[in-house]
């Protein structure tokens, strides 16, 4: 995977493995192994002291860790890298965009669009953007999930991500 870099850590994820290295010395801070082996890897996401490690063998689902200690905080499901805000994460799950409170793990809202959502969500200020394989692009209110606008791109909005 490509590393995720913060002031305190360099996080690397492979299927069933998550590592945190000191960015200055390269010394291993912590490692989590779920016991399986596999090739490949996907880049994780960091927000608010939490590292979201896509350490499952396929997709972007994985485990969340306290970035400082490596303690497991929970699991999450995602088909693409999530967009993470200060209090809410936006996860594409089974073709539906789901807004989840990061501290409570409670679903705030869901959005299925035209049924073919396919891209990683992007969070910009108070807006979430997501595309579909049918060629639609949606702009949503990040707090409520209300559609603020939609447009047709002319081509499919493919995920564009590799695993």
C-alpha positions as CSV (number, residue, x, y, z in Angstrom):
1,X,0.0,0.0,0.0
2,X,1.0,3.6,-0.2
3,X,1.7,4.9,3.3
4,X,-0.4,7.3,5.2
5,X,1.7,9.9,6.9
6,X,1.1,12.0,10.0
7,X,3.4,13.9,12.3
8,X,3.5,10.8,14.6
9,X,3.3,7.9,12.3
10,X,3.8,6.2,8.9
11,X,0.9,3.7,8.6
12,X,1.1,0.9,6.1
13,X,-1.6,-1.7,5.4
14,X,-1.6,-5.1,3.8
15,X,-4.3,-7.8,3.9
16,X,-4.5,-8.9,7.5
17,X,-1.6,-6.6,8.6
18,X,-1.4,-3.0,9.8
19,X,1.9,-1.2,10.8
20,X,2.7,2.1,12.4
21,X,6.3,3.3,12.1
22,X,8.0,6.3,13.6
23,X,8.4,8.9,10.8
24,X,11.8,10.1,12.0
25,X,13.5,6.9,13.0
26,X,11.6,4.2,11.1
27,X,11.2,2.2,14.3
28,X,8.1,0.1,14.5
29,X,5.6,1.7,16.9
30,X,3.0,-1.0,16.7
31,X,1.7,-3.8,14.5
32,X,-1.6,-5.7,14.3
33,X,-1.9,-9.0,12.6
34,X,-5.1,-10.9,12.1
35,X,-3.3,-14.1,11.3
36,X,-3.8,-14.5,7.6
37,X,-1.4,-13.8,4.7
38,X,-2.0,-12.1,1.4
39,X,-0.5,-9.8,-1.2
40,X,-1.5,-6.4,-2.2
41,X,-2.7,-3.6,0.0
42,X,-4.7,-0.4,0.0
43,X,-3.9,3.0,1.5
44,X,-5.6,3.7,4.8
45,X,-7.2,6.9,6.0
46,X,-6.4,9.0,9.2
47,X,-8.6,11.4,11.0
48,X,-9.0,12.6,14.6
49,X,-6.3,10.3,16.0
50,X,-7.8,7.2,14.4
51,X,-6.3,5.2,11.6
52,X,-8.7,3.3,9.3
53,X,-6.8,0.3,8.0
54,X,-8.3,-1.4,4.9
55,X,-6.7,-4.7,6.1
56,X,-9.3,-7.1,4.7
57,X,-8.3,-9.3,1.8
58,X,-10.6,-7.5,-0.7
59,X,-12.2,-4.0,-0.9
60,X,-11.6,-1.2,1.5
61,X,-13.2,-2.7,4.6
62,X,-11.1,-3.1,7.7
63,X,-10.4,-2.1,11.2
64,X,-10.0,1.2,13.0
65,X,-7.1,1.8,15.4
66,X,-6.2,4.3,18.0
67,X,-3.3,5.7,15.9
68,X,-1.1,6.3,18.9
69,X,-1.4,3.0,20.8
70,X,-2.6,0.6,18.1
71,X,-5.6,-0.5,20.2
72,X,-8.4,-1.8,18.0
73,X,-11.4,0.5,18.1
74,X,-13.7,-1.4,15.8
75,X,-14.4,-2.6,12.3
76,X,-15.8,-0.8,9.3
77,X,-17.2,-1.7,5.8
78,X,-16.3,0.2,2.7
79,X,-16.1,-0.4,-1.0
80,X,-13.9,2.6,-1.6
81,X,-11.7,4.8,0.7
82,X,-13.9,6.7,3.1
83,X,-14.1,10.5,3.4
84,X,-13.5,11.5,7.0
85,X,-14.6,14.7,8.7
86,X,-14.2,15.9,12.3
87,X,-17.3,14.1,13.5
88,X,-18.6,12.0,10.6
89,X,-17.2,9.5,8.2
90,X,-18.7,8.8,4.7
91,X,-18.5,5.2,3.6
92,X,-19.6,3.6,0.3
93,X,-21.2,0.3,1.4
94,X,-23.0,-2.0,-1.0
95,X,-23.6,0.8,-3.5
96,X,-25.0,3.1,-0.8
97,X,-23.3,6.1,0.7
98,X,-23.6,5.9,4.5
99,X,-22.8,8.8,6.9
100,X,-21.6,7.4,10.3
101,X,-20.9,9.3,13.5
102,X,-17.2,8.6,14.2
103,X,-17.4,8.6,18.0
104,X,-20.8,6.9,18.2
105,X,-20.8,4.6,15.2
106,X,-24.4,5.6,14.6
107,X,-25.7,6.0,11.1
108,X,-26.7,9.6,10.5
109,X,-28.1,9.1,6.9
110,X,-27.8,7.0,3.8
111,X,-28.0,7.9,0.1
112,X,-28.4,5.3,-2.7
113,X,-28.5,7.8,-5.6
114,X,-29.5,6.1,-8.8
115,X,-28.4,2.7,-7.4
116,X,-25.0,2.7,-9.1
117,X,-22.8,4.8,-6.8
118,X,-19.2,3.8,-7.5
119,X,-16.6,6.4,-6.6
120,X,-14.9,7.2,-3.3
121,X,-16.8,10.0,-1.6
122,X,-15.0,13.3,-1.3
123,X,-15.7,15.7,1.5
124,X,-15.2,19.4,0.9
125,X,-16.3,21.8,3.6
126,X,-20.0,20.9,4.2
127,X,-20.5,19.0,1.0
128,X,-20.0,15.3,0.0
129,X,-19.5,14.5,-3.6
130,X,-19.9,11.0,-5.1
131,X,-20.2,9.6,-8.6
132,X,-22.0,6.7,-10.2
133,X,-21.2,4.2,-12.9
134,X,-24.2,5.5,-14.8
135,X,-22.4,8.9,-15.2
136,X,-24.2,10.9,-12.5
137,X,-22.3,13.2,-10.1
138,X,-24.1,14.2,-6.8
139,X,-23.4,17.0,-4.4
140,X,-24.9,16.3,-1.0
141,X,-25.3,18.3,2.2
142,X,-22.8,16.6,4.5
143,X,-25.0,17.0,7.6
144,X,-28.3,15.7,6.2
145,X,-27.5,13.8,3.0
146,X,-29.9,16.0,1.1
147,X,-29.2,16.3,-2.6
148,X,-28.1,19.9,-3.4
149,X,-27.4,19.2,-7.0
150,X,-26.8,16.5,-9.6
151,X,-25.3,16.5,-13.0
152,X,-24.8,14.0,-15.8
153,X,-21.1,13.7,-16.7
154,X,-21.5,12.0,-20.1
155,X,-19.4,9.0,-19.1
156,X,-19.3,6.6,-16.2
157,X,-17.7,7.8,-13.0
158,X,-15.5,4.8,-12.3
159,X,-13.8,4.2,-9.0
160,X,-10.3,4.9,-10.4
161,X,-8.8,3.1,-7.4
162,X,-6.5,0.1,-7.4
163,X,-6.1,-2.5,-4.8
